[in-house]
Amino acid sequence: MVEFAILISGAMLFVAYSNGANDNFKGVATLFGSGIADYRKALWWATATTFAGSVAVMVLTTRLISVFQGKGLVPDALVQSPVFLASVIFGAAVTVIAATVIGMPISTTHSLTGALLGSGFVAVGFNLHAVTLWQNFFLPLLASPLIAVLLSVVVYPLLNGALRLASINKETCLCVGSEVVPVMATAEGFDFSNASSSLRVIVGRESQCLQRLTGTLWGVNVNRLTDWGHYLSAGAVSFARGLNDTPKIVALGSAAGALGLDWSIGLVAIAMAFGGLFNARRVADTVSRRITAMEPHQGFLANVITSFLVIFASKWGLPVSTTHVSCGALFGIGAANGQARWNVVRTILLAWLLTLPIAALSGALIYSLLSRPAAM
């Protein structure tokens, strides 16, 4: 029994590390994607604010812990089974870390839900409680990204209108410089020995030059206000993510009884931070630059919507996915500004659809393997 408790605690930290690697950067994706912060600054800001959100779980959102221990979904006796707990944790961990390796932003919440279902089905068959499954898991997961998309599509034009009324306009940069044109391409590369040089002028936006806002608000340069607001909103998203994800991961580990609740929360917070610091780059590129082109005020809006929805859900014990909400807000911004990259959006949606069955299959297989020696 002691060995299982240690195994489950280790698995809990592995899930936390995987969660940090896949999720930590999502809160600051708009900072990096809109050019306000470089990768390193954005990553450290995400790490610090996510850690703060994780620690805040001790006083704010312990209700989510009971939800993700499977109470009400499976028989109470199964919730205390070390084999069940281990299979759920490992099933979710395998799913999340595999997605992280290929740079695909998936939901730890979705993975844990799938692993709960797969392990529970092998253990008790069709005796899973359908009402609990729908109300506590599927409904919040389905509704939250749709609400995020809707809010982004509705609020984005209102934000643009408010900026125009406040005489805050968009500024387009003028880039002037010399362009060197090689004479020919060779097997070793381009031949610049007799290259010609000429003056080149670019009037651009987005990738050519970051589009900024010009004007003042309450006597303060609007760009400075936007940057401050953007940092605060990104921090709010990361805080909300730590607040919503930490209790889900802690839930199954604390049920094993190897560590006290406060110790579990603290260690999960540290493991999430390390996962983000060491393995976040691929997912960062996907969520920051591949979904849609972003300007700073658009990223700020996406962050405000995400943080509001996730903090609200956390307070009421609703297991929404920060991944689904944040990506939903970005989808909405891309749809509203006409710059969504729908091929990337379709790929992410496909990954979301596959997450639950893959996690369920992983949980089911692991439960079968772990329970076999006990049956003998």
N, C-alpha and C positions, 0 to 999 in steps of 0.2 A: 504493500500500500504506500509506503514511504517512497519507493522507487517511482510509482506512478505519479505521486504528487510532485516530485522533482522533475519528472518528464513533462508534466503538464505546465509547470512553471516555466521551464525552458522553452516549451512550444509557445507559450503566451508571449514571451519576449521575442521569439522569432517572428510571430505575427506582427508584433509592434514594430520591429525593425522593417519588415516588408511593407507595412502600412506607411511608415515614414518615407521609405524609398519611393513609393508610388504616389503618396498623397501630399507630402509636406510642401511641395512647390506649387501646388494648385492655388493656394491662397495668394501667392505673389506672382502668379503667371502674368497678370496684366502689367505689373511693374516692369518685368523683364521684357514682355512682348511690346510694350509701348515705348521702350527705350529710356524710361525714367531711372532705372537702376540696372547695373550690370548683374551678371549671374551670381557672383559671390555676395554682393550686398543684399540682393533679393533673398538668397538662400539663408543667410544669417538672420535676416529679419523674420523670415518664415519660421526658422528654428526657435528663436526666442519667444515669439508670440504663440506658437503652437505649444511650446513647453508650458507657458503661462496658462493656456486653456486646459491643458491636461491636469495641472496641479489644482485648478479651480474646481475640478470634478469632485474633490473631497467635500465641497460644501454646496454644490449647485445641482448636479445631475445624477445622483446615485440611483434614481428611478430606472434609468436605462440598464443598469446592471442586472436587475431582476428580469427584464425583458429578454436579454441575450443569454441568460442562463437556461432559457427554454421553458421557463415556468408558464404553465397554461397551454403550451404547445405539445409537450410530451408528458407522460406520467411523471409524477414527482420523484418516484424511485429512480427513474432513468437520469434525472438531472444530477443526482449524486454519484452516478456511475463513472469511475475514472476512465473506463474504456470509451464511453460516450463523449466525455469532455475532451479527451485526447484526440479522438477522431475528428471532432468538429474543429478544433484548433489547427491541427495539421492539415486538414482538408482546405481550410481557408488560406493558410500560409502558403501552401503549394500553388494555389491559384493566383494569389497576389504577386508572389515573387516571379512566377512565370510571365505574367503580364508586364512586370517592371522591366524584365530583361529585354523584351521587345519594344519597350517604350510606349506601352498602351495604358492610358489612364482608366483603370477600372475601380470599382467600389469595394472597399473592404467590408462594408455593411452587406452588400450583395453577396460577397463571398462567404461571410459568416452565416447568412441566411440560407444559402445553398447547402453549405456543409451541415447545418442544423437539420435541414430537410432530408438530406441523403442519409446521414447517420441515424436520424429518428425513424426513417422509413424502414431501414434494415432491422432496427431494434424492435419496433412495435407495429410494422406494417401500416395499414390504413387507419390506425387509431390516433393519428395526428389530429389535433383539434382544428378544423377548417376555419371556424370563426376567428379564433386567435390568430391563425396564420394570415387571414385577410386583413384584419383590423390592425394588428401590431406590426406586420411586416410588409405585405404587398401593397396595401393602400398608400402608406407614406412614401414608399419607394417609387411608386408609379406617379403619384400626384405632384411630388416636390419638383422634379425637373420641368414638368409641364407648366407649373405655376411660375417657375423662374423664367422660362421662355416667354410666357405671356406678359409678365411684368416688364421684361426688357423691351419687348416690342412696343408696349404701350408707353412706357416712361421715356424711352430714348427720344422720340419726337418732341415730347414735352420739355426735356432737358435742352434740346437744340433751340426750341422756341424761347425758353427762359434766357439762354445765352444771348440770343439776338435782342430781346427786350432790354437786357442789361448792357447793350452795346459792346458785348464781348465777341470779337470776331476771330475767325481762323486766320492764321498767318502762314503763308507759303514761302519756303526758303528759295534763295537763288544761289546755286553752286557754280562757281567759276574756277576753272583750273586747266591745266594742260593735259592733253590726252596723247599718249605715245602709241603709235600703230606699228606693229612689227611688219617687216617686209614679207616674211614667209614662215611657214610652220615646217619644222624638221622632226626627225624621229626623236631627237633629244629634247624637243620643246620649240618655243618660238625663237626666231632669229631677230634680235634687236640691234644688230651691228649697224645697219643702215636705216634704222627706223625713223619715221617722220614724226614730228611733234607739232601739235596745233592747239589753239585755244578752244576749250569746250565749255559751253554754258548750259546748265540744266535747271529748269524750273520744275520742281517736283514735290512729292510728298511721300509719306510712308517710308519705303525702303531707301529712296534717294535722300530725303531729308525729313526729319521728324516734324510733322505738322504741329504747330503750337497755337496757343490762344494769345491774343493781344488785347490789352485793356487793363483797367483797374477795377477793383471791387472794394468798397469801403477804404479807398486810399492805398490798397495793397496790390502789387502786381498780381494779375490773375494766374499767371503761370506758377508763381510761388505758392499761391493758395491751392491750386490744383495738385501740385506735387505733394504738399503737406497732406491734403485730403486723401490723395491716392495712397500714400504710405499708411495713413491711419486706417483707411478702408481695407487695405491688404492685410494689415495686422489684425483687423477685426475678423476677417475671413479665416485666417490661420488660427486665431484664438477660438473661434466657433468650431473649427474642425477638431482641435484638440479636445474641446468640451464635449463634442458629439461622438468622436471615435474612441477615446480612451475608455469610457465605461463599457463599451461593447467588447473590447479586448480583455479588459480586467475581469469581466463577468465570469467567463469560463475558468480562468485561472484561479480566481478567488474561491470558486465553488470547490476546488480541490482541497482547500484548507492549508496549503503549504505556507502561504504568506498571509499576513494581515492585509486588510483592505488598503490602508495608507501606504504600506510598503509596495503592494502590487501597483498602485497608481503611480508612485514615484519611479519604480523601475520601468514601467511601460513608457512613461514620459521620456526617460533617458534613452531607451531603446528606439523610440520613434525619432528622437532628435538625431541619433547616430545614423539611422537608416536614411534620413533626408540628407545629411551632410555627405554621405559616402556614395549613395546610389540614386540620386534624383535626376541626373542630367538628361537622360533620354526622355523621360516623361516630361521634364521641363520644356524641352524643345517642342514636343507635341502640343501641350496645352498653351504655350506662350506664343507660338508663331505659326502653327499649321492650321488651326481652326479658322481664324479670321485675322485680317489686318486690324490693328487697334491704334487709336489715338488715346492720349492720356485721359480725357474726360469720359471716353467710352469705357475704358478699363475701370475707372472710378465708379461708374454706374453699375457695372457688373459686380464689383466687389460689395457695394452697398446692398444690392439685392440678395446676393449669396449670404452675407453675414446676417442679415435680418432674418431670412428664412431658416438658416441653420440654428441660430441662437434661440429663436422662437420654438423650433422643434425640440431642441435639447431641453429647454425649460419644461416642456410638457411630456418629456419622455418618449418622443416619437423618433424612431430609428431611421431618419432620412439619410441619404448618402450625400456627403459634401461634394464628392466627385460629380454626381448627377446634377446637383444644384448649380455648382460653379460652371460646369460645361454647358448646362442648360441656359444659364445667363449669357455665356459667350455665344451660344448658338443664336439666341435672341438678338444680341447686338449685331452679329453677322448678318442675320436676316433683315434687320432694320436698316443697316447701312449699305446693304447690297454687296458686301465683301466676304460673305461666308464661303468657305471652301468645302462644298458639299460632298466631295469625294472623301475628304478626311472625316467629316461629320458622319457619313454613312459607315465608315470603317469603325469609328468609335461606338456608334450605336450597335453595330454587329457584335463588337466585343462585349458590350453590356448584355446583349441577349444571350451570349454564350457563357457569361460569367456564372450565372446561377446553375445551369446544368453541369458545367465542368466542376464547380465546387461541390455540388451534390454528389456527383460520381466519385470525386476524390474522397469525400467524407464517408460515403458508403463502402468504398473499397478498404479504406483504412480501418473502419469499424469492423469489417469482416475479418481482416487480418489480425487485429488486436484481440478480438473476442474468441478467435479459434483456439488458442492455447487454454483459455479458461473453460471452454466447452469440453476439452479433453481432460 
